[in-house]
Amino acid sequence: MKTLLSRGVRLIGKAVLAAAAMGGFLLLGAAPRAVADDDACRHRLVKADHRLHEAAEHHGWNSPEAEHARHELHEARELCWSKFHKWWDEDGHRWHAERDWDDHDHDHDRDHDHDH
């Protein structure tokens, strides 16, 4: 009877150890993916922001090309917000934890450009 009891204890111990190891792998494996997802989101916003600046530089801030780029930036912000509840501000080089962007936040650049 002792042998049967000690086998049961060993079996439960192995199961607990295996479950703990699996949990550790899952926990540690998820962290790099979350960072990679954040980075992909940030990269998408950087590209969309750059495209808006390029469209404005080549066609003007009120052009259909700039409006399209502004829409793409909005979509990229929405995607990041829906996935991570934050968005990257390329001009400020920081994450925002509030959904506080303005789709025309680059329009101040247009006004500034005409001052010179």
Buried (B, 14 or more C-beta within 10 A) or exposed (E): EEEEEEEEEEEEEEEEEEEEEEEEEEEEEEEEEEEEEBEEBBEBBBBBBEBBBEBBEEBEBEEEBBBBBBEBBBEBBEBBBEEBEBBBBBEEEEBBEEEEBEEEBBBEBBEEEEEE
